[in-house]
Amino acid sequence: HPEPPNRQTGRIWPHAGATREPAFFSAEVHRARRFYPDLNPAAPERLAVVCAGVEHMAPHYHVRRARFPYWCVEFVARGEGTLRLGRPGDTVLSPTAKTSPLMPGAVFAYRPGIPHDIRTDPRRPLVKYFVNFVGSAGARLLRPPGPRPGEIVQCTAADHLVQLFEDL
């Protein structure tokens, strides 16, 4: 894939380590395909995808965030790891936050105001898809049978989700 001309108009990053990708993208990946057409959409009241992609984690991958500016849905396609999600309104991730296993088919969501901690198993590194968005229209989509923000569910049709994220 060709390298995009600049950060604001970037489309696809074929690998980690590109110098102009958003700072919140993890560098602890072996390989990634990511796009971010507009990180600050003009009409945030509607659904607007700000970035999405797939990441093949390095064995030492670990992301711990107290804050994140977007709504997010993540899907584990391969590998294993762990997830800790805070509660809405938490400013830090409590040491007593529940740890959930991540395995193929896991789908989880968080939103601004939900701290989270994601780790890969170094022997079976995660491959996960993500989509970050803004807008109340998109926020209304996060309800059962999918995960609500701060929840994790296990999908039995993982191949279908892989195709949906690839199409995105």
N, CA and C of each residue as an Amber inpcrd file, in Angstrom:
protein
   504
   0.8440000  -1.1820000   0.0000000   0.0000000   0.0000000   0.0000000
   0.8870000   1.2420000   0.0000000   0.5240000   2.2410000  -0.7490000
   1.3390000   3.4560000  -0.7400000   1.1970000   4.1870000   0.5810000
   2.2520000   4.9010000   0.9620000   2.2100000   5.6830000   2.1890000
   1.3800000   6.9330000   1.9600000   0.5080000   7.2910000   2.9070000
  -0.3180000   8.4800000   2.7320000   0.5210000   9.7500000   2.7740000
   0.0020000  10.8360000   2.1750000   0.7820000  12.0600000   2.0880000
   0.9880000  12.7750000   3.4130000   0.0330000  12.7090000   4.3500000
   0.2320000  13.3450000   5.6470000  -0.7490000  12.7860000   6.6640000
  -0.5680000  13.1710000   7.9270000  -1.3700000  12.6210000   9.0250000
  -2.8560000  12.9070000   8.8580000  -3.2120000  14.0720000   8.4110000
  -4.6200000  14.4430000   8.3040000  -5.3480000  13.6740000   7.2070000
  -4.6840000  13.3390000   6.1330000  -5.3560000  12.6620000   5.0300000
  -4.9330000  11.2060000   4.8970000  -4.2230000  10.6800000   5.9050000
  -3.7290000   9.3110000   5.8310000  -4.8480000   8.3090000   5.6560000
  -4.5630000   7.2380000   4.9390000  -5.5720000   6.2220000   4.6950000
  -5.1520000   4.8600000   5.2380000  -4.0380000   4.3090000   4.7850000
  -3.6610000   2.9580000   5.1690000  -2.1830000   2.9340000   5.5400000
  -1.8980000   2.2590000   6.6250000  -0.5030000   2.0400000   7.0420000
  -0.2360000   0.5490000   6.9470000   0.6740000   0.1070000   6.0930000
   0.8910000  -1.3200000   5.9280000   1.7700000  -1.9420000   7.0060000
   2.3800000  -1.1450000   7.8740000   3.2650000  -1.7030000   8.8930000
   3.3660000  -0.7550000  10.0760000   3.8100000  -1.3100000  11.1990000
   4.0160000  -0.4750000  12.3850000   5.2780000   0.3530000  12.1910000
   5.3970000   1.4090000  12.9510000   6.5970000   2.2170000  12.9220000
   6.5460000   3.3730000  11.9480000   5.4570000   3.5290000  11.2130000
   5.3360000   4.6810000  10.3320000   5.3920000   5.9360000  11.1980000
   6.0630000   6.9580000  10.7360000   6.3440000   8.1160000  11.5860000
   5.1750000   9.0570000  11.7520000   4.1520000   8.9820000  10.9240000
   3.0850000   9.9680000  10.9950000   1.7490000   9.4120000  11.4570000
   1.7280000   8.2420000  12.0040000   0.4520000   7.7110000  12.4680000
   0.1020000   8.3120000  13.8300000  -1.1730000   8.2730000  14.2210000
  -1.5780000   8.8550000  15.5060000  -0.8110000   8.2420000  16.6770000
  -0.5400000   9.0590000  17.6810000   0.2520000   8.6290000  18.8300000
  -0.3970000   7.4970000  19.6090000  -1.7220000   7.3710000  19.5640000
  -2.3650000   6.3040000  20.3410000  -2.2380000   4.9310000  19.6970000
  -1.7840000   4.8320000  18.4430000  -1.5430000   3.5320000  17.8360000
  -0.3440000   2.8910000  18.5320000  -0.4660000   1.6340000  18.8940000
   0.6220000   0.9430000  19.5670000   1.7670000   0.6530000  18.6130000
   2.9770000   0.8020000  19.1260000   4.1720000   0.4210000  18.3700000
   4.5500000  -1.0250000  18.6650000   3.8660000  -1.6620000  19.6120000
   4.1750000  -3.0240000  20.0210000   3.4580000  -4.0370000  19.1420000
   3.6380000  -3.8950000  17.8330000   3.0120000  -4.7860000  16.8660000
   4.0610000  -5.2600000  15.8660000   3.8460000  -6.4570000  15.3380000
   4.7080000  -6.9600000  14.2690000   4.2690000  -6.4070000  12.9170000
   2.9490000  -6.3010000  12.7770000   2.3690000  -5.9040000  11.5030000
   1.0280000  -5.2610000  11.7860000   0.6590000  -4.2800000  10.9670000
  -0.6360000  -3.6270000  11.1450000  -1.1070000  -3.0440000   9.8260000
  -2.4240000  -3.0390000   9.6470000  -3.0770000  -2.2850000   8.5760000
  -4.0880000  -1.3940000   9.2790000  -3.9180000  -0.1020000   9.1380000
  -4.7610000   0.8540000   9.8480000  -5.1370000   1.9860000   8.9100000
  -6.2880000   2.5790000   9.1510000  -6.6270000   3.7830000   8.4090000
  -7.2780000   4.7760000   9.3530000  -7.1590000   6.0370000   9.0060000
  -7.7480000   7.0960000   9.8230000  -8.0700000   8.2820000   8.9210000
  -9.2510000   8.2360000   8.3150000  -9.6190000   9.2790000   7.3570000
  -9.8090000  10.6560000   7.9870000 -10.2710000  10.7120000   9.2490000
 -10.4920000  12.0180000   9.8900000 -10.6020000  11.7970000  11.3930000
  -9.5930000  12.2320000  12.1390000  -9.5970000  12.0380000  13.5870000
 -10.4670000  13.0530000  14.3190000 -10.8900000  14.0990000  13.6320000
 -11.7420000  15.1330000  14.2180000 -12.8650000  15.4840000  13.2530000
 -13.8600000  14.5940000  13.1090000 -14.9240000  14.8500000  12.1360000
 -15.7280000  16.0960000  12.4740000 -16.2360000  16.7440000  11.4280000
 -16.9610000  18.0020000  11.5840000 -18.3310000  17.8180000  12.2260000
 -18.9700000  16.6720000  12.0440000 -20.3270000  16.4600000  12.5670000
 -20.3200000  15.2940000  13.5500000 -19.7450000  15.4780000  14.7540000
 -19.6130000  14.3450000  15.6750000 -20.9280000  13.8350000  16.2520000
 -22.0450000  14.5380000  16.0110000 -23.3200000  14.0210000  16.5250000
 -23.7950000  12.8210000  15.7140000 -23.3300000  12.6960000  14.4710000
 -23.6580000  11.5280000  13.6560000 -22.5740000  10.4770000  13.8460000
 -22.7970000   9.2930000  13.3280000 -21.7790000   8.2510000  13.3660000
 -20.6480000   8.6230000  12.4170000 -19.4240000   8.6090000  12.9290000
 -18.2530000   8.8640000  12.0950000 -17.1270000   7.9380000  12.5510000
 -16.6590000   7.0940000  11.6440000 -15.5070000   6.2500000  11.9390000
 -14.2710000   7.1250000  11.8270000 -13.4680000   7.1440000  12.8900000
 -12.2650000   7.9640000  12.8750000 -11.0260000   7.1460000  12.5500000
 -11.0440000   5.8490000  12.8840000  -9.9430000   4.9780000  12.4850000
 -10.3540000   3.5280000  12.7190000  -9.6610000   2.6450000  12.0450000
  -9.9260000   1.2130000  12.1740000  -8.7190000   0.4640000  11.6490000
  -8.6860000  -0.8340000  11.9000000  -7.5800000  -1.6140000  11.3710000
  -7.4760000  -2.9800000  12.0050000  -6.3650000  -3.6260000  11.6840000
  -6.0160000  -4.9230000  12.2530000  -4.5600000  -4.8320000  12.6930000
  -4.2830000  -5.4210000  13.8600000  -2.9320000  -5.3930000  14.4160000
  -2.5180000  -6.8060000  14.8110000  -1.2900000  -7.1770000  14.4350000
  -0.6750000  -8.4460000  14.8220000   0.3170000  -8.0960000  15.9260000
  -0.0010000  -8.4680000  17.1560000   0.7470000  -8.0130000  18.3120000
   2.1100000  -8.6620000  18.4430000   3.0570000  -7.8720000  18.9610000
   4.3560000  -8.3900000  19.3770000   4.1610000  -9.1260000  20.7060000
   5.0510000 -10.0430000  21.0470000   4.8780000 -10.8080000  22.2930000
   4.8250000  -9.9450000  23.5580000   5.3590000  -8.7500000  23.5270000
   5.3760000  -7.8800000  24.7120000   4.2600000  -6.8300000  24.6860000
   3.2760000  -6.9740000  23.7970000   2.1960000  -5.9830000  23.6740000
   1.4450000  -5.8110000  24.9870000   1.3180000  -4.5610000  25.3940000
   0.5480000  -4.2050000  26.5870000   0.1110000  -2.7500000  26.4360000
  -1.1890000  -2.5280000  26.4700000  -1.7400000  -1.1760000  26.4050000
  -2.5500000  -0.9430000  27.6660000  -2.2520000   0.1440000  28.3480000
  -3.0100000   0.5240000  29.5440000  -3.3620000   1.9890000  29.3920000
  -4.6670000   2.2570000  29.3250000  -5.1260000   3.6350000  29.1380000
  -6.1290000   4.0080000  30.2120000  -5.9420000   5.1780000  30.7780000
  -6.9370000   5.7370000  31.6930000  -7.9810000   6.4990000  30.9000000
  -7.5700000   7.0110000  29.7400000  -8.4760000   7.7920000  28.8900000
  -8.2640000   7.3970000  27.4350000  -9.3290000   7.5490000  26.6670000
  -9.2470000   7.3520000  25.2210000 -10.3370000   8.2290000  24.6210000
 -10.0650000   8.9610000  23.5440000 -11.0300000   9.9500000  23.0690000
 -12.2140000   9.4090000  22.2680000 -12.2150000   8.1170000  21.9300000
 -13.2320000   7.5920000  21.0270000 -13.9850000   6.4200000  21.6300000
 -15.1470000   6.1310000  21.0600000 -15.8510000   4.8760000  21.2990000
 -15.0770000   3.8090000  20.5310000 -15.0540000   2.5950000  21.0210000
 -14.2480000   1.5640000  20.3670000 -14.9000000   0.1940000  20.4880000
 -14.7960000  -0.5830000  19.4120000 -15.1430000  -2.0000000  19.4110000
 -13.9000000  -2.7370000  18.9290000 -13.5080000  -3.7760000  19.6700000
 -12.3550000  -4.5850000  19.2940000 -12.7790000  -6.0420000  19.2010000
 -12.1380000  -6.7580000  18.2940000 -12.4630000  -8.1530000  18.0220000
 -11.1720000  -8.9520000  17.9240000 -11.0680000 -10.0410000  18.6750000
  -9.8920000 -10.9060000  18.6570000 -10.0950000 -11.9880000  17.5990000
  -9.2340000 -11.9740000  16.5870000  -9.3160000 -12.9680000  15.5190000
  -8.4640000 -14.2020000  15.8290000  -7.2880000 -13.9760000  16.4470000
  -6.3810000 -15.0740000  16.7870000  -5.6150000 -14.7140000  18.0500000
  -5.0380000 -15.7370000  18.6580000  -4.1910000 -15.5340000  19.8270000
  -4.9750000 -15.4650000  21.1170000  -4.2340000 -15.1490000  22.1680000
  -4.8190000 -15.0710000  23.4940000  -4.2120000 -13.9170000  24.2670000
  -4.9250000 -13.4980000  25.2930000  -4.4440000 -12.4270000  26.1440000
  -5.4210000 -12.1840000  27.2650000  -5.3250000 -11.0060000  27.8650000
  -6.2400000 -10.6380000  28.9450000  -6.7210000  -9.2080000  28.7420000
  -7.8870000  -8.9380000  29.3150000  -8.5030000  -7.6180000  29.2360000
  -9.0190000  -7.2470000  30.6130000  -8.7380000  -6.0280000  31.0130000
  -9.3470000  -5.4520000  32.2100000 -10.0280000  -4.1680000  31.7800000
 -11.3170000  -4.0530000  32.1020000 -12.0860000  -2.8630000  31.7700000
 -12.5730000  -2.2110000  33.0560000 -12.4420000  -0.8900000  33.1050000
 -12.9770000  -0.1460000  34.2400000 -14.4600000   0.0990000  34.0600000
 -15.0160000   0.8500000  34.9780000 -16.4240000   1.2290000  34.9030000
 -16.5170000   2.6360000  34.3400000 -17.6350000   2.9530000  33.6970000
 -17.8090000   4.3200000  33.1990000 -17.6020000   5.3300000  34.3250000
 -16.8220000   6.3470000  34.0320000 -16.5590000   7.3960000  35.0000000
 -15.3050000   7.1760000  35.8290000 -14.7290000   5.9530000  35.8190000
 -13.4770000   5.7260000  36.5370000 -12.3830000   6.6000000  35.9300000
 -11.5310000   7.1390000  36.7630000 -10.4060000   7.9240000  36.2420000
  -9.1300000   7.0990000  36.1850000  -9.1140000   5.9910000  36.9150000
  -7.9950000   5.0540000  36.8590000  -8.5780000   3.6520000  36.8490000
  -7.7690000   2.7100000  36.4120000  -8.1970000   1.3130000  36.4180000
  -7.9350000   0.7370000  37.7950000  -8.9710000   0.3410000  38.4610000
  -8.8710000  -0.1950000  39.8170000  -8.1030000  -1.5020000  39.8210000
  -7.2810000  -1.7290000  40.8510000  -6.5920000  -3.0190000  40.9570000
  -7.5680000  -4.1900000  41.0900000  -8.7990000  -3.9080000  41.4820000
  -9.7870000  -4.9770000  41.6230000 -10.6480000  -5.1620000  40.3780000
 -10.3320000  -4.4160000  39.2990000 -11.1060000  -4.5790000  38.0580000
 -11.0020000  -6.0200000  37.5780000 -12.1050000  -6.5490000  37.1200000
 -12.1660000  -7.9390000  36.6580000 -11.2580000  -8.1470000  35.4480000
 -10.5160000  -9.2380000  35.4670000  -9.6840000  -9.6320000  34.3370000
 -10.4300000 -10.6940000  33.5490000 -10.5860000 -10.4520000  32.2520000
 -11.2710000 -11.4010000  31.3700000 -10.2750000 -11.9790000  30.3820000
 -10.3970000 -13.2730000  30.0720000  -9.5110000 -13.8450000  29.0570000
  -9.9070000 -13.3590000  27.6680000  -8.9180000 -13.1400000  26.8390000
  -9.1490000 -12.8380000  25.4270000  -8.7490000 -14.0560000  24.6270000
  -9.6420000 -14.4850000  23.7410000  -9.3940000 -15.6330000  22.8730000
 -10.1210000 -15.3660000  21.5590000  -9.8570000 -16.1470000  20.5240000
 -10.5420000 -15.9060000  19.2630000 -12.0550000 -15.8370000  19.4470000
 -12.6540000 -14.8050000  18.8660000 -14.0910000 -14.5870000  18.9700000
 -14.4930000 -13.5790000  20.0260000 -13.5530000 -13.1510000  20.8690000
 -13.8820000 -12.1600000  21.9000000 -14.1460000 -10.8040000  21.2390000
 -15.2360000 -10.1630000  21.6610000 -15.5870000  -8.8250000  21.1850000
 -15.8170000  -7.9750000  22.4270000 -15.1730000  -6.8160000  22.4720000
 -15.3610000  -5.9430000  23.6180000 -15.4520000  -4.4970000  23.1510000
 -16.0350000  -3.6880000  24.0160000 -16.2560000  -2.2800000  23.6720000
 -15.9060000  -1.4080000  24.8610000 -15.4560000  -0.2180000  24.5570000
 -15.2500000   0.7980000  25.5830000 -15.5340000   2.1490000  24.9560000
 -15.6300000   3.1480000  25.7920000 -15.9370000   4.4940000  25.3400000
 -15.0800000   5.4650000  26.1250000 -15.0980000   6.7250000  25.7410000
 -14.3810000   7.6900000  26.5700000 -14.8660000   7.5700000  28.0190000
 -13.9290000   7.5830000  28.9410000 -14.2880000   7.4620000  30.3500000
 -14.2180000   6.0500000  30.8890000 -13.8230000   5.0750000  30.0800000
 -13.6660000   3.6960000  30.5600000 -12.1950000   3.3070000  30.4090000
 -11.4610000   3.2720000  31.5330000 -10.0600000   2.8490000  31.4490000
  -9.9770000   1.3710000  31.0670000  -8.8730000   0.9990000  30.4090000
  -8.7310000  -0.3900000  29.9730000  -7.2620000  -0.7970000  29.9200000
  -7.0570000  -2.0870000  30.0380000  -5.7240000  -2.6880000  30.0420000
  -5.8150000  -3.9520000  29.1950000  -5.0200000  -4.0110000  28.1300000
  -5.0380000  -5.1470000  27.2050000  -3.6160000  -5.6990000  27.1230000
  -3.4850000  -7.0170000  27.3210000  -2.1830000  -7.6860000  27.2320000
  -2.2970000  -8.9020000  26.3350000  -1.2330000  -9.1660000  25.6140000
  -1.1930000 -10.3900000  24.8260000  -0.4600000 -11.4750000  25.5980000
  -0.7730000 -12.7010000  25.2910000   0.0010000 -13.8390000  25.7910000
   1.2290000 -13.9190000  24.8960000   2.4380000 -13.8250000  25.4460000
   3.6320000 -13.8060000  24.5880000   3.8200000 -15.0740000  23.7660000
   3.2340000 -16.1900000  24.2050000   3.3580000 -17.4430000  23.4390000
   2.3350000 -17.5390000  22.3170000   1.2210000 -16.7890000  22.4510000
   0.1400000 -16.8030000  21.4560000  -0.3230000 -15.3600000  21.2400000
   0.5090000 -14.5430000  20.5990000   0.1740000 -13.1120000  20.4550000
  -1.1660000 -12.8800000  19.7550000  -1.8360000 -11.8580000  20.2200000
  -3.1400000 -11.4810000  19.6770000  -3.0370000 -10.9550000  18.2550000
  -4.0730000 -11.2320000  17.4840000  -4.3620000 -10.5360000  16.2300000
  -5.7610000  -9.9900000  16.4460000  -5.8840000  -8.6580000  16.4390000
  -7.1890000  -8.0810000  16.7340000  -7.5150000  -6.9380000  15.7860000
  -8.8060000  -6.8640000  15.5120000  -9.3620000  -5.7970000  14.6980000
  -9.9600000  -4.7580000  15.6380000 -10.0160000  -3.5210000  15.1780000
 -10.6320000  -2.4690000  15.9830000 -11.2950000  -1.4550000  15.0720000
 -12.2850000  -0.7840000  15.6100000 -12.8840000   0.3670000  14.9460000
 -13.1660000   1.4040000  16.0310000 -12.7110000   2.6250000  15.7940000
 -12.9330000   3.7480000  16.7140000 -13.8530000   4.7370000  16.0230000
 -14.8190000   5.2750000  16.7790000 -15.7900000   6.1720000  16.1690000
 -16.2760000   7.2030000  17.1750000 -16.9830000   8.1870000  16.6600000
 -17.6360000   9.2130000  17.4710000 -19.0860000   9.2910000  17.0300000
 -19.8920000   9.9400000  17.8500000 -21.2750000  10.2070000  17.4730000
 -22.2940000   9.3940000  18.2270000 -23.3750000  10.0440000  18.5810000
 -24.4270000   9.3770000  19.3420000 -25.1140000   8.2780000  18.5250000
 -25.1720000   8.4250000  17.2190000 -25.7860000   7.3790000  16.3900000
 -25.0070000   6.0720000  16.5310000 -23.6950000   6.1540000  16.5530000
 -22.8720000   4.9600000  16.7270000 -22.9540000   4.4060000  18.1330000
 -23.0000000   5.3050000  19.1020000 -23.0840000   4.8680000  20.4950000
 -24.3500000   4.0580000  20.7390000 -25.4220000   4.3890000  20.0760000
 -26.6840000   3.6540000  20.2420000 -26.6030000   2.2270000  19.6980000
 -25.6180000   1.9540000  18.8520000 -25.4760000   0.6120000  18.2870000
 -24.8590000  -0.3730000  19.2750000 -24.2130000   0.1190000  20.3090000
 -23.5360000  -0.7560000  21.2630000 -24.5140000  -1.2330000  22.3350000
 -25.1900000  -2.3220000  22.0080000 -26.1600000  -2.9260000  22.9130000
 -26.2480000  -4.4180000  22.5670000 -26.8240000  -5.2320000  23.4460000
 -26.9190000  -6.6730000  23.1680000 -27.6320000  -6.9450000  21.8440000
 -27.2040000  -7.9790000  21.1150000 -26.3410000  -9.0630000  21.5390000
 -24.8620000  -8.7260000  21.5290000 -24.4790000  -7.5840000  21.0030000
 -23.0850000  -7.1670000  21.0540000 -22.7510000  -6.6090000  22.4170000
 -21.4950000  -6.2610000  22.6240000 -21.1190000  -5.7270000  23.9330000
 -21.5260000  -4.2670000  24.1050000 -21.9590000  -3.9320000  25.2950000
 -22.1320000  -2.5300000  25.6690000 -20.7640000  -2.0210000  26.1020000
 -20.5560000  -0.7170000  26.1150000 -19.2580000  -0.2050000  26.5860000
 -18.9240000  -0.7350000  27.9770000 -17.7290000  -1.2870000  28.1100000
 -17.2990000  -1.8710000  29.3740000 -17.5910000  -3.3530000  29.4820000
 -18.0780000  -3.9670000  28.4090000 -18.4120000  -5.3940000  28.4210000
 -17.6130000  -6.1580000  27.3740000 -17.5460000  -7.4670000  27.5830000
 -16.9260000  -8.3790000  26.6320000 -17.9170000  -9.5080000  26.3710000
 -18.0350000  -9.9280000  25.1120000 -18.8730000 -11.0610000  24.7450000
 -18.0450000 -12.0060000  23.8840000 -18.4930000 -13.2420000  23.7930000
 -17.8110000 -14.2220000  22.9630000 -18.6720000 -14.5010000  21.7470000
 -18.1310000 -14.3250000  20.5660000 -18.8470000 -14.5260000  19.3080000
 -18.5940000 -15.9380000  18.8030000 -19.6620000 -16.6020000  18.3590000
 -19.5160000 -17.9540000  17.8100000 -19.3620000 -17.9370000  16.2900000
 -19.4880000 -16.7650000  15.6730000 -19.3580000 -16.6370000  14.2140000
 -18.1480000 -15.7660000  13.8840000 -16.9940000 -16.1450000  14.4330000
 -15.7930000 -15.3230000  14.2960000 -15.4000000 -15.0940000  12.8340000
 -15.5620000 -16.0890000  11.9700000 -15.1970000 -15.9250000  10.5580000
 -16.0010000 -14.8080000   9.9060000 -17.2600000 -14.6750000  10.2940000
 -18.1010000 -13.6000000   9.7410000 -17.6100000 -12.2290000  10.2000000
 -17.1980000 -12.1490000  11.4650000 -16.6770000 -10.8670000  11.9560000
 -15.3660000 -10.4950000  11.2720000 -14.5050000 -11.4730000  11.0240000
 -13.2600000 -11.1990000  10.3030000 -13.6120000 -10.5710000   8.9500000
 -14.5680000 -11.1640000   8.2530000 -14.9390000 -10.6360000   6.9360000
 -15.5200000  -9.2330000   7.0450000 -16.3600000  -8.9860000   8.0420000
 -16.9190000  -7.6290000   8.2230000 -15.8240000  -6.5980000   8.4570000
 -14.8730000  -6.9290000   9.3400000 -13.7770000  -5.9780000   9.5970000
 -12.8780000  -5.8220000   8.3690000 -12.6470000  -6.8960000   7.6370000
 -11.8510000  -6.7820000   6.4030000 -12.5590000  -5.8920000   5.3940000
 -13.8890000  -6.0370000   5.2870000 -14.6390000  -5.1820000   4.3710000
 -14.5440000  -3.7130000   4.7830000 -14.5510000  -3.4660000   6.0880000
 -14.4100000  -2.0880000   6.5700000 -13.0700000  -1.5410000   6.1580000
